[in-house]
Every structure is written in structure tokens, then in C-alpha cells.
Amino acid sequence: MHVIRKAVKNLHLSVLPPSGRVRVTAPLLMNKEAVRMAVITRLGWIKHQQTKFANQERETERDYVTGESHYYFGQRYRLNVVNHNSPAHVIVRNKSTIDLYIPETSDTARRGRVLREWYRRELKTLLPPLVEKWGSIIGVDVAEWRVRRMKTKWGSCSIEAHRIWLNLELAKKPVQCLEYTIVHEMVHLLERYHTRRFTALVDDFMPRWREAKALLGQYPLAHATWDY
């Protein structure tokens, strides 16, 4: 169990994927015994969450070869590797196939990099209008957004810099998951912590956010999953 002390009013308890590690965010003045008792009273819930994580289906390691399944904004596609001497590139064909054009000498790591960079470009193409849309709705200005591979979160927010980071894996999820993540991070510009006020604000701006959050926790999950 990892205990974090912050300037919060109430204790917050999280069970983190993929291993079910327990994280407690406690008020600065709450004593150790009070923290321990708060955790004990939630042991049933903690074990339930840990069981859910243990039973979640995850992707196996990808070899990036013809016949593999890969996801693109929520839809499943069959990967087709085409040996080609031109610069490596990716084409989505017939709403069912992802063609990966790449030199025959390319190894697994190279094929994976090319596909990830394609995902990155596709995500970055989709982001500007969504960031503008939700920034206007929520009433915040995002100075900068970036995409990166993240092991434990779908997104993060630098409140001081008004910068948000989005997980590259969101390119595999339905678009409503991407929108929910954007909203989640933007609301942190209004409320730093996951307080009742934070939840109420997300409810106001995106009433059906729980549906998108549920989709984030469904297959395909990578070798680790993410915490929200």
C-alpha cells in the first residue's frame, strides 16, 4: 500500500492496474491509525477490484505479422504486411484491413515503430478540433497538448503550464474514450484533485462520461492498463 499525503479534505483510495496495488491519498493531518482503519473498512471493495484486474483480458505480445488483429479507434482490423521497397507507410483498406508497407528486411521492432508512429499521426490529426470543442465548452485554454506512450494513465495534466498529455493507446479506443480523456484532463484545470466537485463538473460537461470510462477498461488492453 502506498500512502500519499496531500492538502485534501477527504481520504481517497485507489486500486491500480495491472497488479491491484493500493494507493491512498490522505489529508496531511490524518494520523496513521485513521488511515489504516479507513483501508480496513474498504477491504471487500479492494479485493473485488483486484479480482477484476486479474481477470481482464489483455493483448498478447504483438509480432506485427500478417493475420494479427489490431484496433483502430474502436474497430478491429486484420494486419496485412506488404514487403515493399518504398518508404514505410500504412493504409487502412475496406474498413477491415490495415496494410503495413515496409521493407522485407524490417524486424519486429521496426514494424512496431512504424505502426505506432502511424497511430500517433492519426491521433494528432483528430485532436485539434476536439481540444478546441471541449476547451470552449469547459471554458479553459489548453496551451499545449502532446501524445506519448504512458504505462499507467490514459492522460495527465500540467496545471501550471496548461498542458495535457494523452496516451498513444487512445488511438485504439472508440473516439468517445478520447473525448472523455480530454474532458477529464481539462476539468483538472478547474479542480486539481478527484474531489466531489471534480466529479460534479465532469457530470455537467459530459453526462454520459461513465459509458466512455467503461469502454476504456474493455479489451483491447495492453500489457498494463490505466487508472482513472
Secondary structure, DSSP 8 states (H G I E B T S, - for coil): -EEEEES-SS-EEEEETTTTEEEEEEETT--HHHHHHHHHTTHHHHHHHHHHHHH----------TT-EEEETTEEEEEEEEE-SS--EEEEETTTEEEEEE-TT--HHHHHHHHHHHHHHHHHHHHHHHHHHHHHHHT---SEEEEE--SS-SEEEETTTTEEEEEGGGGGS-HHHHHHHHHHHHHTTT-SS--HHHHHHHHHH-TTHHHHHHHHTSS---SS----
